[in-house]
């Protein structure tokens, strides 16, 4: 979500709004806020729909997997429906903008005294950027959800996400544990080498003292 919003925001601000540099706070901060807010809503709707359909159509998906379908073939209807539901609010906003509803950004610019054509231009650019950011975020989140819920052995594993400690958390926790053990062994090895070097250096001194 953050990556897609950053990519769309940087390209849109730099080339569509002709802002150089693109990180000008007066434009970058409000644009990124709108992109992240709308992307978060789309991702939440898409993931909720995906998990709900995976639970409701569990037997159907498992039958597909049992007959040799891959994870993408079995989950294609679920993913398509989740993406459609997640994109529906944004598409509806684009279809009625300027005709039925006037968005807040355009209204604020008009009230502030900006030219109407500039306000309309910026609002159109923002809507296209929001749609692109939401689409990329929803596609990536649904893809990762399907990839996580259906493993390499073609088993439907929704418990990887729905359990108290998700599968990704357990893998990350195991990785941190292994890194801690590895760093401890490296530290013990360095200390042993250092102690051995000190003992080797002090041995001639002891002999000469004797």
N, C-alpha and C positions, 0 to 999 in steps of 0.2 A: 504494500500500500504506500509506504513512504517512498520507495524507489520510483514507482510509477508516477506519484504526484510530483516528485522532484524533476523527473525527466520531462513530463508534460509541462510543468511550470516553467522550467528554464527555457525550453524551446518556444513556448508561447510568449513569455515575457520578452525574450530576446528578438524573435523574428516577427511575431504577430503584432506585438505592441511596440516594436522598434525601440526598446529600452536598452541603453548601453551605459554602464554595465547592468546586467540583468539583476544583480543583487541589491539594487537600490531599495532601501527599506520601505519607502512610501508605496511601492507597487509589489515588491516580492512578498512581504509579510501578509498583507490581506489576501493576495491571490493564493498563496500556499495554504492559508487558513481555510479558504473556501474549498480548495481541492481536497485537503485532508478530511474536512468535515463530511463532504459528500461521499468521498471514497469509503470512509468508515461506515456510513450508513449502508452503502451498497454491499460491502464485504459482510456486514452483520446479516443482512437479508439473504445473501447468497449462501453463506455457511449454514444458517438456520434451515433454509430450504433443502440444502443438500443432505444434512444429517437427518432431517425429518423424513425425506423420501427414502433414504437408505434404510431407515428403521421400518417404514411402512411397506416397502417393496423388498424386504430382506429375502423372502423365499424366491421371488422372481429372479433377483440378482444371483442368488446362489445356484439356481437352476441353470442360468446362463453360464456361470463359471464352471459348473459340473459338466456341461456339454462342450467345454473347450474354448469358450469365449475368453478373450483377454480382459484385463481390468478396465480398459478404456471402452471396449465394445459392450461390456455389461453395464457400465455406468454412464454410457453416452446419453440415454434419455433423461436420467437424473440430472446430469450436468447441464444439458440444454435447458431443461425446465428451470433449474436454479438460476442460470444466467439470465433467462428471460424475465423471471420474477424480480431479480435484483436490478436489472436495467429498466424495468417498467416505470418507476417514478421519475428517473432522469429523462426518459424519452417523452413522458407525458409533459414534463416541464418545458421541454424544447418545442413541443407541438402547440402550446398555448401561450408562449412567451410573446408579449407585445400585442396580443389579440384579446385575450381574456384577462391575464394577469400581467402586471408590470413588476419586475423584480426589484428588490430593495436597492441594489447598486445603481441601476439606471434612475430610479426615483430620487435617490440621494444626490446624484450628480445634477439632475434637472433642477431640484430644489436649490442646490448650491449655486446655480447660475451657469453651469457648464452648457455649451452648445448641445442641442438635442441630438444631432448627428454623431457627435463624439460619444455621448452617453450610450446611444444605440450600438455604435461600433464596439465599444468596450464590453457591453453586455453580451453581444454575440460572440466575441472572442472568449469571454469567460465561460459561456455556456458550452462552447465546443471543447474548451480545455477540461471542464468538469466532466463532460461525457467521455472524453478520451481517458481521463484518469480513472473514472469509475469502471470503465470497461476493462482496462488493464488490471486494475486491482481485483475485480470480480473474477476474471479469467484465472489469474494467478492463485487466488485463494481457493477456488473450486478445484483447480488442478491439484493443488497440494492436499486438499481434503480427500479427494478420490485416491490419490497416491498413498496417503496415510491409512485410509480405512480399508483398502484392499491390498494385501501384502503380495510379495513376490510369488508365493505358493498358491495364489488365487483363492484366498480366504477372506471373507468379509469380517473385518475387525473394527467395528465401531467403538469398541471399548478402548482403543488407543486414544480416542479423543474424549469420550464421555466419562471415563473413570476419573477418580480423584487426582491421581498423578498420571497425566497423559504419557503416551509412549515417547514423545519427543523430550519431555521433562526427564523421564527415566534414563534415556540415552545420554542426555546432557549431564545428569547427575553421575552416571557411570563414568563418563569421560573425565569429569572433574576429579572423581575419586582416583582414577588411574593416573591422571596427571599429578595428583598429590603424592601418590605412592612413588611415582617415577622421580619426582623432584626430591623426595626424601632419600631415596636410594642414591641419587647423584650427590646429595649433600653429605651422606655418610661416606661415600667413596672419596670425595674431596677431602673430608676431614681425616680419613684414614691415610691418604697419600701425604697430607700435610704433617700428620703426626709421625709418619715413617721418615719423612725428610728431616724433621727436627731430631729424631732419635739417631739418624745416620750422621748428622752434623755434630751432635753432642758426644758420640762415641769416641772419636779421637781425643777430645778434651778430657774425657774421663781416664783414658789410657795414659795420657801425658801427666795427669795429676797423680796417678798411682805411681 
